[in-house]
Amino acid sequence: MKGHPCQPYGSNIRINIPENTLFTYPDLSIICGDINPSDADEDTAVRPSVLIEILSKSTKDYYRAESLYCTVLSLR
């Protein structure tokens, strides 16, 4: 991220991916430039540059079944 206007955020920021109506609190998100608030909720950021979710035994099947990462990665 060095040299780019990007900022990492922990799991305390809610993220919305409008293309699949996902609202999530990822383990880590990276937003480049200004935070774009959601039209529905100004406390929710829209379209982060990167989402990182640390998979555990209890969550890996959910995320893989929903293909959330493929959707997120194709946004940029």
mmCIF file of the N, C-alpha and C atoms, coordinates in Angstrom:
data_MODEL
# 
_entry.id   MODEL 
# 
loop_
_atom_site.group_PDB 
_atom_site.id 
_atom_site.type_symbol 
_atom_site.label_atom_id 
_atom_site.label_alt_id 
_atom_site.label_comp_id 
_atom_site.label_asym_id 
_atom_site.label_entity_id 
_atom_site.label_seq_id 
_atom_site.pdbx_PDB_ins_code 
_atom_site.Cartn_x 
_atom_site.Cartn_y 
_atom_site.Cartn_z 
_atom_site.occupancy 
_atom_site.B_iso_or_equiv 
_atom_site.pdbx_formal_charge 
_atom_site.auth_seq_id 
_atom_site.auth_comp_id 
_atom_site.auth_asym_id 
_atom_site.auth_atom_id 
_atom_site.pdbx_PDB_model_num 
ATOM 1   N N  . MET A 1 1  ? 0.827   -1.194  0.000   1.00 0.00 ? 1  MET A N  1 
ATOM 2   C CA . MET A 1 1  ? 0.000   0.000   0.000   1.00 0.00 ? 1  MET A CA 1 
ATOM 3   C C  . MET A 1 1  ? 0.872   1.258   0.000   1.00 0.00 ? 1  MET A C  1 
ATOM 4   N N  . LYS A 1 2  ? 2.159   1.061   0.163   1.00 0.00 ? 2  LYS A N  1 
ATOM 5   C CA . LYS A 1 2  ? 3.067   2.192   0.204   1.00 0.00 ? 2  LYS A CA 1 
ATOM 6   C C  . LYS A 1 2  ? 2.967   2.991   -1.096  1.00 0.00 ? 2  LYS A C  1 
ATOM 7   N N  . GLY A 1 3  ? 2.784   4.285   -0.953  1.00 0.00 ? 3  GLY A N  1 
ATOM 8   C CA . GLY A 1 3  ? 2.687   5.145   -2.121  1.00 0.00 ? 3  GLY A CA 1 
ATOM 9   C C  . GLY A 1 3  ? 1.295   5.255   -2.710  1.00 0.00 ? 3  GLY A C  1 
ATOM 10  N N  . HIS A 1 4  ? 0.316   4.589   -2.098  1.00 0.00 ? 4  HIS A N  1 
ATOM 11  C CA . HIS A 1 4  ? -1.066  4.635   -2.587  1.00 0.00 ? 4  HIS A CA 1 
ATOM 12  C C  . HIS A 1 4  ? -1.969  5.183   -1.486  1.00 0.00 ? 4  HIS A C  1 
ATOM 13  N N  . PRO A 1 5  ? -3.063  5.837   -1.839  1.00 0.00 ? 5  PRO A N  1 
ATOM 14  C CA . PRO A 1 5  ? -3.967  6.396   -0.833  1.00 0.00 ? 5  PRO A CA 1 
ATOM 15  C C  . PRO A 1 5  ? -4.905  5.334   -0.254  1.00 0.00 ? 5  PRO A C  1 
ATOM 16  N N  . CYS A 1 6  ? -4.340  4.271   0.279   1.00 0.00 ? 6  CYS A N  1 
ATOM 17  C CA . CYS A 1 6  ? -5.135  3.153   0.781   1.00 0.00 ? 6  CYS A CA 1 
ATOM 18  C C  . CYS A 1 6  ? -4.992  3.050   2.292   1.00 0.00 ? 6  CYS A C  1 
ATOM 19  N N  . GLN A 1 7  ? -6.059  2.613   2.928   1.00 0.00 ? 7  GLN A N  1 
ATOM 20  C CA . GLN A 1 7  ? -6.084  2.504   4.386   1.00 0.00 ? 7  GLN A CA 1 
ATOM 21  C C  . GLN A 1 7  ? -6.679  1.147   4.779   1.00 0.00 ? 7  GLN A C  1 
ATOM 22  N N  . PRO A 1 8  ? -6.000  0.411   5.661   1.00 0.00 ? 8  PRO A N  1 
ATOM 23  C CA . PRO A 1 8  ? -6.582  -0.845  6.138   1.00 0.00 ? 8  PRO A CA 1 
ATOM 24  C C  . PRO A 1 8  ? -7.563  -0.582  7.281   1.00 0.00 ? 8  PRO A C  1 
ATOM 25  N N  . TYR A 1 9  ? -8.579  -1.423  7.363   1.00 0.00 ? 9  TYR A N  1 
ATOM 26  C CA . TYR A 1 9  ? -9.576  -1.333  8.439   1.00 0.00 ? 9  TYR A CA 1 
ATOM 27  C C  . TYR A 1 9  ? -9.796  -2.728  8.998   1.00 0.00 ? 9  TYR A C  1 
ATOM 28  N N  . GLY A 1 10 ? -10.012 -2.812  10.289  1.00 0.00 ? 10 GLY A N  1 
ATOM 29  C CA . GLY A 1 10 ? -10.285 -4.088  10.935  1.00 0.00 ? 10 GLY A CA 1 
ATOM 30  C C  . GLY A 1 10 ? -11.753 -4.461  10.821  1.00 0.00 ? 10 GLY A C  1 
ATOM 31  N N  . SER A 1 11 ? -12.157 -5.397  11.637  1.00 0.00 ? 11 SER A N  1 
ATOM 32  C CA . SER A 1 11 ? -13.524 -5.934  11.561  1.00 0.00 ? 11 SER A CA 1 
ATOM 33  C C  . SER A 1 11 ? -14.571 -5.009  12.165  1.00 0.00 ? 11 SER A C  1 
ATOM 34  N N  . ASN A 1 12 ? -14.188 -3.798  12.512  1.00 0.00 ? 12 ASN A N  1 
ATOM 35  C CA . ASN A 1 12 ? -15.153 -2.862  13.093  1.00 0.00 ? 12 ASN A CA 1 
ATOM 36  C C  . ASN A 1 12 ? -15.845 -1.982  12.051  1.00 0.00 ? 12 ASN A C  1 
ATOM 37  N N  . ILE A 1 13 ? -15.563 -2.187  10.775  1.00 0.00 ? 13 ILE A N  1 
ATOM 38  C CA . ILE A 1 13 ? -16.245 -1.415  9.740   1.00 0.00 ? 13 ILE A CA 1 
ATOM 39  C C  . ILE A 1 13 ? -17.104 -2.361  8.891   1.00 0.00 ? 13 ILE A C  1 
ATOM 40  N N  . ARG A 1 14 ? -18.367 -2.001  8.736   1.00 0.00 ? 14 ARG A N  1 
ATOM 41  C CA . ARG A 1 14 ? -19.287 -2.825  7.952   1.00 0.00 ? 14 ARG A CA 1 
ATOM 42  C C  . ARG A 1 14 ? -19.124 -2.483  6.479   1.00 0.00 ? 14 ARG A C  1 
ATOM 43  N N  . ILE A 1 15 ? -19.132 -3.511  5.663   1.00 0.00 ? 15 ILE A N  1 
ATOM 44  C CA . ILE A 1 15 ? -18.910 -3.372  4.222   1.00 0.00 ? 15 ILE A CA 1 
ATOM 45  C C  . ILE A 1 15 ? -20.131 -3.906  3.478   1.00 0.00 ? 15 ILE A C  1 
ATOM 46  N N  . ASN A 1 16 ? -20.506 -3.203  2.406   1.00 0.00 ? 16 ASN A N  1 
ATOM 47  C CA . ASN A 1 16 ? -21.599 -3.652  1.536   1.00 0.00 ? 16 ASN A CA 1 
ATOM 48  C C  . ASN A 1 16 ? -21.065 -3.875  0.133   1.00 0.00 ? 16 ASN A C  1 
ATOM 49  N N  . ILE A 1 17 ? -21.431 -5.014  -0.442  1.00 0.00 ? 17 ILE A N  1 
ATOM 50  C CA . ILE A 1 17 ? -21.132 -5.314  -1.839  1.00 0.00 ? 17 ILE A CA 1 
ATOM 51  C C  . ILE A 1 17 ? -22.485 -5.342  -2.559  1.00 0.00 ? 17 ILE A C  1 
ATOM 52  N N  . PRO A 1 18 ? -22.879 -4.235  -3.199  1.00 0.00 ? 18 PRO A N  1 
ATOM 53  C CA . PRO A 1 18 ? -24.212 -4.149  -3.799  1.00 0.00 ? 18 PRO A CA 1 
ATOM 54  C C  . PRO A 1 18 ? -24.491 -5.207  -4.861  1.00 0.00 ? 18 PRO A C  1 
ATOM 55  N N  . GLU A 1 19 ? -23.463 -5.658  -5.575  1.00 0.00 ? 19 GLU A N  1 
ATOM 56  C CA . GLU A 1 19 ? -23.668 -6.617  -6.649  1.00 0.00 ? 19 GLU A CA 1 
ATOM 57  C C  . GLU A 1 19 ? -24.251 -7.936  -6.169  1.00 0.00 ? 19 GLU A C  1 
ATOM 58  N N  . ASN A 1 20 ? -24.033 -8.293  -4.902  1.00 0.00 ? 20 ASN A N  1 
ATOM 59  C CA . ASN A 1 20 ? -24.631 -9.528  -4.386  1.00 0.00 ? 20 ASN A CA 1 
ATOM 60  C C  . ASN A 1 20 ? -25.376 -9.297  -3.070  1.00 0.00 ? 20 ASN A C  1 
ATOM 61  N N  . THR A 1 21 ? -25.638 -8.040  -2.747  1.00 0.00 ? 21 THR A N  1 
ATOM 62  C CA . THR A 1 21 ? -26.376 -7.610  -1.548  1.00 0.00 ? 21 THR A CA 1 
ATOM 63  C C  . THR A 1 21 ? -25.729 -8.058  -0.247  1.00 0.00 ? 21 THR A C  1 
ATOM 64  N N  . LEU A 1 22 ? -24.430 -8.344  -0.278  1.00 0.00 ? 22 LEU A N  1 
ATOM 65  C CA . LEU A 1 22 ? -23.701 -8.776  0.909   1.00 0.00 ? 22 LEU A CA 1 
ATOM 66  C C  . LEU A 1 22 ? -23.427 -7.607  1.849   1.00 0.00 ? 22 LEU A C  1 
ATOM 67  N N  . PHE A 1 23 ? -23.743 -7.783  3.117   1.00 0.00 ? 23 PHE A N  1 
ATOM 68  C CA . PHE A 1 23 ? -23.315 -6.889  4.187   1.00 0.00 ? 23 PHE A CA 1 
ATOM 69  C C  . PHE A 1 23 ? -22.466 -7.741  5.112   1.00 0.00 ? 23 PHE A C  1 
ATOM 70  N N  . THR A 1 24 ? -21.244 -7.300  5.391   1.00 0.00 ? 24 THR A N  1 
ATOM 71  C CA . THR A 1 24 ? -20.341 -8.126  6.174   1.00 0.00 ? 24 THR A CA 1 
ATOM 72  C C  . THR A 1 24 ? -19.382 -7.271  7.000   1.00 0.00 ? 24 THR A C  1 
ATOM 73  N N  . TYR A 1 25 ? -18.858 -7.859  8.029   1.00 0.00 ? 25 TYR A N  1 
ATOM 74  C CA . TYR A 1 25 ? -17.780 -7.280  8.815   1.00 0.00 ? 25 TYR A CA 1 
ATOM 75  C C  . TYR A 1 25 ? -16.556 -8.155  8.570   1.00 0.00 ? 25 TYR A C  1 
ATOM 76  N N  . PRO A 1 26 ? -15.791 -7.908  7.508   1.00 0.00 ? 26 PRO A N  1 
ATOM 77  C CA . PRO A 1 26 ? -14.655 -8.778  7.206   1.00 0.00 ? 26 PRO A CA 1 
ATOM 78  C C  . PRO A 1 26 ? -13.551 -8.626  8.246   1.00 0.00 ? 26 PRO A C  1 
ATOM 79  N N  . ASP A 1 27 ? -12.675 -9.613  8.305   1.00 0.00 ? 27 ASP A N  1 
ATOM 80  C CA . ASP A 1 27 ? -11.548 -9.532  9.230   1.00 0.00 ? 27 ASP A CA 1 
ATOM 81  C C  . ASP A 1 27 ? -10.659 -8.341  8.898   1.00 0.00 ? 27 ASP A C  1 
ATOM 82  N N  . LEU A 1 28 ? -10.495 -8.052  7.635   1.00 0.00 ? 28 LEU A N  1 
ATOM 83  C CA . LEU A 1 28 ? -9.691  -6.923  7.196   1.00 0.00 ? 28 LEU A CA 1 
ATOM 84  C C  . LEU A 1 28 ? -10.237 -6.429  5.873   1.00 0.00 ? 28 LEU A C  1 
ATOM 85  N N  . SER A 1 29 ? -10.317 -5.126  5.723   1.00 0.00 ? 29 SER A N  1 
ATOM 86  C CA . SER A 1 29 ? -10.676 -4.541  4.440   1.00 0.00 ? 29 SER A CA 1 
ATOM 87  C C  . SER A 1 29 ? -9.677  -3.436  4.140   1.00 0.00 ? 29 SER A C  1 
ATOM 88  N N  . ILE A 1 30 ? -9.467  -3.186  2.871   1.00 0.00 ? 30 ILE A N  1 
ATOM 89  C CA . ILE A 1 30 ? -8.597  -2.105  2.437   1.00 0.00 ? 30 ILE A CA 1 
ATOM 90  C C  . ILE A 1 30 ? -9.414  -1.223  1.511   1.00 0.00 ? 30 ILE A C  1 
ATOM 91  N N  . ILE A 1 31 ? -9.434  0.053   1.829   1.00 0.00 ? 31 ILE A N  1 
ATOM 92  C CA . ILE A 1 31 ? -10.181 1.020   1.032   1.00 0.00 ? 31 ILE A CA 1 
ATOM 93  C C  . ILE A 1 31 ? -9.182  2.037   0.505   1.00 0.00 ? 31 ILE A C  1 
ATOM 94  N N  . CYS A 1 32 ? -9.153  2.202   -0.804  1.00 0.00 ? 32 CYS A N  1 
ATOM 95  C CA . CYS A 1 32 ? -8.265  3.168   -1.438  1.00 0.00 ? 32 CYS A CA 1 
ATOM 96  C C  . CYS A 1 32 ? -9.074  4.416   -1.772  1.00 0.00 ? 32 CYS A C  1 
ATOM 97  N N  . GLY A 1 33 ? -8.554  5.549   -1.388  1.00 0.00 ? 33 GLY A N  1 
ATOM 98  C CA . GLY A 1 33 ? -9.274  6.799   -1.581  1.00 0.00 ? 33 GLY A CA 1 
ATOM 99  C C  . GLY A 1 33 ? -10.273 7.005   -0.460  1.00 0.00 ? 33 GLY A C  1 
ATOM 100 N N  . ASP A 1 34 ? -11.271 7.805   -0.731  1.00 0.00 ? 34 ASP A N  1 
ATOM 101 C CA . ASP A 1 34 ? -12.295 8.101   0.273   1.00 0.00 ? 34 ASP A CA 1 
ATOM 102 C C  . ASP A 1 34 ? -13.213 6.907   0.486   1.00 0.00 ? 34 ASP A C  1 
ATOM 103 N N  . ILE A 1 35 ? -13.742 6.800   1.700   1.00 0.00 ? 35 ILE A N  1 
ATOM 104 C CA . ILE A 1 35 ? -14.745 5.780   1.990   1.00 0.00 ? 35 ILE A CA 1 
ATOM 105 C C  . ILE A 1 35 ? -16.048 6.197   1.319   1.00 0.00 ? 35 ILE A C  1 
ATOM 106 N N  . ASN A 1 36 ? -16.620 5.308   0.531   1.00 0.00 ? 36 ASN A N  1 
ATOM 107 C CA . ASN A 1 36 ? -17.909 5.560   -0.109  1.00 0.00 ? 36 ASN A CA 1 
ATOM 108 C C  . ASN A 1 36 ? -19.004 4.991   0.779   1.00 0.00 ? 36 ASN A C  1 
ATOM 109 N N  . PRO A 1 37 ? -19.822 5.848   1.397   1.00 0.00 ? 37 PRO A N  1 
ATOM 110 C CA . PRO A 1 37 ? -20.890 5.321   2.252   1.00 0.00 ? 37 PRO A CA 1 
ATOM 111 C C  . PRO A 1 37 ? -22.030 4.736   1.434   1.00 0.00 ? 37 PRO A C  1 
ATOM 112 N N  . SER A 1 38 ? -22.705 3.773   2.021   1.00 0.00 ? 38 SER A N  1 
ATOM 113 C CA . SER A 1 38 ? -23.858 3.148   1.395   1.00 0.00 ? 38 SER A CA 1 
ATOM 114 C C  . SER A 1 38 ? -25.023 4.131   1.369   1.00 0.00 ? 38 SER A C  1 
ATOM 115 N N  . ASP A 1 39 ? -25.830 4.073   0.325   1.00 0.00 ? 39 ASP A N  1 
ATOM 116 C CA . ASP A 1 39 ? -27.034 4.908   0.256   1.00 0.00 ? 39 ASP A CA 1 
ATOM 117 C C  . ASP A 1 39 ? -28.022 4.528   1.356   1.00 0.00 ? 39 ASP A C  1 
ATOM 118 N N  . ALA A 1 40 ? -28.042 3.256   1.719   1.00 0.00 ? 40 ALA A N  1 
ATOM 119 C CA . ALA A 1 40 ? -28.992 2.757   2.708   1.00 0.00 ? 40 ALA A CA 1 
ATOM 120 C C  . ALA A 1 40 ? -28.538 3.023   4.142   1.00 0.00 ? 40 ALA A C  1 
ATOM 121 N N  . ASP A 1 41 ? -27.220 3.148   4.354   1.00 0.00 ? 41 ASP A N  1 
ATOM 122 C CA . ASP A 1 41 ? -26.704 3.272   5.718   1.00 0.00 ? 41 ASP A CA 1 
ATOM 123 C C  . ASP A 1 41 ? -25.365 3.989   5.667   1.00 0.00 ? 41 ASP A C  1 
ATOM 124 N N  . GLU A 1 42 ? -25.305 5.208   6.168   1.00 0.00 ? 42 GLU A N  1 
ATOM 125 C CA . GLU A 1 42 ? -24.074 5.995   6.072   1.00 0.00 ? 42 GLU A CA 1 
ATOM 126 C C  . GLU A 1 42 ? -22.925 5.440   6.912   1.00 0.00 ? 42 GLU A C  1 
ATOM 127 N N  . ASP A 1 43 ? -23.206 4.492   7.809   1.00 0.00 ? 43 ASP A N  1 
ATOM 128 C CA . ASP A 1 43 ? -22.164 3.856   8.612   1.00 0.00 ? 43 ASP A CA 1 
ATOM 129 C C  . ASP A 1 43 ? -21.597 2.606   7.945   1.00 0.00 ? 43 ASP A C  1 
ATOM 130 N N  . THR A 1 44 ? -21.972 2.352   6.714   1.00 0.00 ? 44 THR A N  1 
ATOM 131 C CA . THR A 1 44 ? -21.512 1.183   5.956   1.00 0.00 ? 44 THR A CA 1 
ATOM 132 C C  . THR A 1 44 ? -20.736 1.659   4.736   1.00 0.00 ? 44 THR A C  1 
ATOM 133 N N  . ALA A 1 45 ? -19.544 1.105   4.536   1.00 0.00 ? 45 ALA A N  1 
ATOM 134 C CA . ALA A 1 45 ? -18.736 1.440   3.362   1.00 0.00 ? 45 ALA A CA 1 
ATOM 135 C C  . ALA A 1 45 ? -19.130 0.541   2.196   1.00 0.00 ? 45 ALA A C  1 
ATOM 136 N N  . VAL A 1 46 ? -19.045 1.093   0.999   1.00 0.00 ? 46 VAL A N  1 
ATOM 137 C CA . VAL A 1 46 ? -19.405 0.365   -0.215  1.00 0.00 ? 46 VAL A CA 1 
ATOM 138 C C  . VAL A 1 46 ? -18.155 0.167   -1.069  1.00 0.00 ? 46 VAL A C  1 
ATOM 139 N N  . ARG A 1 47 ? -18.043 -1.015  -1.646  1.00 0.00 ? 47 ARG A N  1 
ATOM 140 C CA . ARG A 1 47 ? -17.009 -1.348  -2.622  1.00 0.00 ? 47 ARG A CA 1 
ATOM 141 C C  . ARG A 1 47 ? -15.586 -1.085  -2.133  1.00 0.00 ? 47 ARG A C  1 
ATOM 142 N N  . PRO A 1 48 ? -15.132 -1.855  -1.178  1.00 0.00 ? 48 PRO A N  1 
ATOM 143 C CA . PRO A 1 48 ? -13.731 -1.733  -0.770  1.00 0.00 ? 48 PRO A CA 1 
ATOM 144 C C  . PRO A 1 48 ? -12.819 -2.250  -1.887  1.00 0.00 ? 48 PRO A C  1 
ATOM 145 N N  . SER A 1 49 ? -11.570 -1.917  -1.810  1.00 0.00 ? 49 SER A N  1 
ATOM 146 C CA . SER A 1 49 ? -10.612 -2.409  -2.805  1.00 0.00 ? 49 SER A CA 1 
ATOM 147 C C  . SER A 1 49 ? -10.275 -3.869  -2.557  1.00 0.00 ? 49 SER A C  1 
ATOM 148 N N  . VAL A 1 50 ? -10.189 -4.248  -1.272  1.00 0.00 ? 50 VAL A N  1 
ATOM 149 C CA . VAL A 1 50 ? -9.826  -5.619  -0.903  1.00 0.00 ? 50 VAL A CA 1 
ATOM 150 C C  . VAL A 1 50 ? -10.597 -6.016  0.343   1.00 0.00 ? 50 VAL A C  1 
ATOM 151 N N  . LEU A 1 51 ? -11.082 -7.253  0.371   1.00 0.00 ? 51 LEU A N  1 
ATOM 152 C CA . LEU A 1 51 ? -11.652 -7.857  1.585   1.00 0.00 ? 51 LEU A CA 1 
ATOM 153 C C  . LEU A 1 51 ? -10.826 -9.080  1.927   1.00 0.00 ? 51 LEU A C  1 
ATOM 154 N N  . ILE A 1 52 ? -10.528 -9.233  3.208   1.00 0.00 ? 52 ILE A N  1 
ATOM 155 C CA . ILE A 1 52 ? -9.801  -10.415 3.651   1.00 0.00 ? 52 ILE A CA 1 
ATOM 156 C C  . ILE A 1 52 ? -10.591 -11.054 4.781   1.00 0.00 ? 52 ILE A C  1 
ATOM 157 N N  . GLU A 1 53 ? -10.889 -12.308 4.609   1.00 0.00 ? 53 GLU A N  1 
ATOM 158 C CA . GLU A 1 53 ? -11.617 -13.080 5.621   1.00 0.00 ? 53 GLU A CA 1 
ATOM 159 C C  . GLU A 1 53 ? -10.762 -14.278 5.983   1.00 0.00 ? 53 GLU A C  1 
ATOM 160 N N  . ILE A 1 54 ? -10.461 -14.425 7.245   1.00 0.00 ? 54 ILE A N  1 
ATOM 161 C CA . ILE A 1 54 ? -9.695  -15.573 7.706   1.00 0.00 ? 54 ILE A CA 1 
ATOM 162 C C  . ILE A 1 54 ? -10.671 -16.716 7.936   1.00 0.00 ? 54 ILE A C  1 
ATOM 163 N N  . LEU A 1 55 ? -10.487 -17.778 7.182   1.00 0.00 ? 55 LEU A N  1 
ATOM 164 C CA . LEU A 1 55 ? -11.419 -18.893 7.249   1.00 0.00 ? 55 LEU A CA 1 
ATOM 165 C C  . LEU A 1 55 ? -11.104 -19.805 8.423   1.00 0.00 ? 55 LEU A C  1 
ATOM 166 N N  . SER A 1 56 ? -12.147 -20.215 9.081   1.00 0.00 ? 56 SER A N  1 
ATOM 167 C CA . SER A 1 56 ? -12.029 -21.204 10.152  1.00 0.00 ? 56 SER A CA 1 
ATOM 168 C C  . SER A 1 56 ? -12.856 -22.416 9.742   1.00 0.00 ? 56 SER A C  1 
ATOM 169 N N  . LYS A 1 57 ? -12.775 -23.454 10.520  1.00 0.00 ? 57 LYS A N  1 
ATOM 170 C CA . LYS A 1 57 ? -13.576 -24.645 10.207  1.00 0.00 ? 57 LYS A CA 1 
ATOM 171 C C  . LYS A 1 57 ? -15.063 -24.316 10.180  1.00 0.00 ? 57 LYS A C  1 
ATOM 172 N N  . SER A 1 58 ? -15.484 -23.394 11.029  1.00 0.00 ? 58 SER A N  1 
ATOM 173 C CA . SER A 1 58 ? -16.915 -23.087 11.102  1.00 0.00 ? 58 SER A CA 1 
ATOM 174 C C  . SER A 1 58 ? -17.392 -22.140 10.002  1.00 0.00 ? 58 SER A C  1 
ATOM 175 N N  . THR A 1 59 ? -16.493 -21.394 9.350   1.00 0.00 ? 59 THR A N  1 
ATOM 176 C CA . THR A 1 59 ? -16.930 -20.433 8.339   1.00 0.00 ? 59 THR A CA 1 
ATOM 177 C C  . THR A 1 59 ? -16.518 -20.779 6.915   1.00 0.00 ? 59 THR A C  1 
ATOM 178 N N  . LYS A 1 60 ? -15.559 -21.661 6.729   1.00 0.00 ? 60 LYS A N  1 
ATOM 179 C CA . LYS A 1 60 ? -15.021 -21.900 5.388   1.00 0.00 ? 60 LYS A CA 1 
ATOM 180 C C  . LYS A 1 60 ? -16.068 -22.421 4.408   1.00 0.00 ? 60 LYS A C  1 
ATOM 181 N N  . ASP A 1 61 ? -16.942 -23.309 4.845   1.00 0.00 ? 61 ASP A N  1 
ATOM 182 C CA . ASP A 1 61 ? -17.950 -23.855 3.932   1.00 0.00 ? 61 ASP A CA 1 
ATOM 183 C C  . ASP A 1 61 ? -18.938 -22.783 3.494   1.00 0.00 ? 61 ASP A C  1 
ATOM 184 N N  . TYR A 1 62 ? -19.327 -21.892 4.407   1.00 0.00 ? 62 TYR A N  1 
ATOM 185 C CA . TYR A 1 62 ? -20.249 -20.810 4.065   1.00 0.00 ? 62 TYR A CA 1 
ATOM 186 C C  . TYR A 1 62 ? -19.649 -19.918 2.983   1.00 0.00 ? 62 TYR A C  1 
ATOM 187 N N  . TYR A 1 63 ? -18.446 -19.437 3.206   1.00 0.00 ? 63 TYR A N  1 
ATOM 188 C CA . TYR A 1 63 ? -17.846 -18.515 2.251   1.00 0.00 ? 63 TYR A CA 1 
ATOM 189 C C  . TYR A 1 63 ? -17.571 -19.169 0.910   1.00 0.00 ? 63 TYR A C  1 
ATOM 190 N N  . ARG A 1 64 ? -17.119 -20.376 0.917   1.00 0.00 ? 64 ARG A N  1 
ATOM 191 C CA . ARG A 1 64 ? -16.846 -21.053 -0.352  1.00 0.00 ? 64 ARG A CA 1 
ATOM 192 C C  . ARG A 1 64 ? -18.142 -21.386 -1.080  1.00 0.00 ? 64 ARG A C  1 
ATOM 193 N N  . ALA A 1 65 ? -19.171 -21.769 -0.368  1.00 0.00 ? 65 ALA A N  1 
ATOM 194 C CA . ALA A 1 65 ? -20.454 -22.107 -0.999  1.00 0.00 ? 65 ALA A CA 1 
ATOM 195 C C  . ALA A 1 65 ? -21.109 -20.885 -1.627  1.00 0.00 ? 65 ALA A C  1 
ATOM 196 N N  . GLU A 1 66 ? -20.960 -19.750 -0.993  1.00 0.00 ? 66 GLU A N  1 
ATOM 197 C CA . GLU A 1 66 ? -21.596 -18.531 -1.490  1.00 0.00 ? 66 GLU A CA 1 
ATOM 198 C C  . GLU A 1 66 ? -20.776 -17.822 -2.565  1.00 0.00 ? 66 GLU A C  1 
ATOM 199 N N  . SER A 1 67 ? -19.578 -18.280 -2.839  1.00 0.00 ? 67 SER A N  1 
ATOM 200 C CA . SER A 1 67 ? -18.693 -17.664 -3.832  1.00 0.00 ? 67 SER A CA 1 
ATOM 201 C C  . SER A 1 67 ? -18.510 -16.170 -3.583  1.00 0.00 ? 67 SER A C  1 
ATOM 202 N N  . LEU A 1 68 ? -18.433 -15.800 -2.325  1.00 0.00 ? 68 LEU A N  1 
ATOM 203 C CA . LEU A 1 68 ? -18.294 -14.387 -1.992  1.00 0.00 ? 68 LEU A CA 1 
ATOM 204 C C  . LEU A 1 68 ? -16.974 -13.814 -2.475  1.00 0.00 ? 68 LEU A C  1 
ATOM 205 N N  . TYR A 1 69 ? -15.937 -14.593 -2.410  1.00 0.00 ? 69 TYR A N  1 
ATOM 206 C CA . TYR A 1 69 ? -14.633 -14.069 -2.790  1.00 0.00 ? 69 TYR A CA 1 
ATOM 207 C C  . TYR A 1 69 ? -14.547 -13.819 -4.278  1.00 0.00 ? 69 TYR A C  1 
ATOM 208 N N  . CYS A 1 70 ? -15.145 -14.657 -5.075  1.00 0.00 ? 70 CYS A N  1 
ATOM 209 C CA . CYS A 1 70 ? -15.128 -14.430 -6.520  1.00 0.00 ? 70 CYS A CA 1 
ATOM 210 C C  . CYS A 1 70 ? -15.831 -13.128 -6.859  1.00 0.00 ? 70 CYS A C  1 
ATOM 211 N N  . THR A 1 71 ? -16.923 -12.849 -6.197  1.00 0.00 ? 71 THR A N  1 
ATOM 212 C CA . THR A 1 71 ? -17.643 -11.609 -6.433  1.00 0.00 ? 71 THR A CA 1 
ATOM 213 C C  . THR A 1 71 ? -16.813 -10.411 -6.013  1.00 0.00 ? 71 THR A C  1 
ATOM 214 N N  . VAL A 1 72 ? -16.234 -10.477 -4.850  1.00 0.00 ? 72 VAL A N  1 
ATOM 215 C CA . VAL A 1 72 ? -15.451 -9.362  -4.333  1.00 0.00 ? 72 VAL A CA 1 
ATOM 216 C C  . VAL A 1 72 ? -14.230 -9.115  -5.212  1.00 0.00 ? 72 VAL A C  1 
ATOM 217 N N  . LEU A 1 73 ? -13.525 -10.137 -5.585  1.00 0.00 ? 73 LEU A N  1 
ATOM 218 C CA . LEU A 1 73 ? -12.313 -9.968  -6.370  1.00 0.00 ? 73 LEU A CA 1 
ATOM 219 C C  . LEU A 1 73 ? -12.583 -9.412  -7.760  1.00 0.00 ? 73 LEU A C  1 
ATOM 220 N N  . SER A 1 74 ? -13.774 -9.611  -8.285  1.00 0.00 ? 74 SER A N  1 
ATOM 221 C CA . SER A 1 74 ? -14.070 -9.129  -9.626  1.00 0.00 ? 74 SER A CA 1 
ATOM 222 C C  . SER A 1 74 ? -14.534 -7.676  -9.630  1.00 0.00 ? 74 SER A C  1 
ATOM 223 N N  . LEU A 1 75 ? -14.625 -7.042  -8.485  1.00 0.00 ? 75 LEU A N  1 
ATOM 224 C CA . LEU A 1 75 ? -15.129 -5.668  -8.437  1.00 0.00 ? 75 LEU A CA 1 
ATOM 225 C C  . LEU A 1 75 ? -14.134 -4.653  -8.997  1.00 0.00 ? 75 LEU A C  1 
ATOM 226 N N  . ARG A 1 76 ? -12.864 -4.923  -8.922  1.00 0.00 ? 76 ARG A N  1 
ATOM 227 C CA . ARG A 1 76 ? -11.860 -3.940  -9.372  1.00 0.00 ? 76 ARG A CA 1 
ATOM 228 C C  . ARG A 1 76 ? -11.066 -4.482  -10.515 1.00 0.00 ? 76 ARG A C  1 
# 
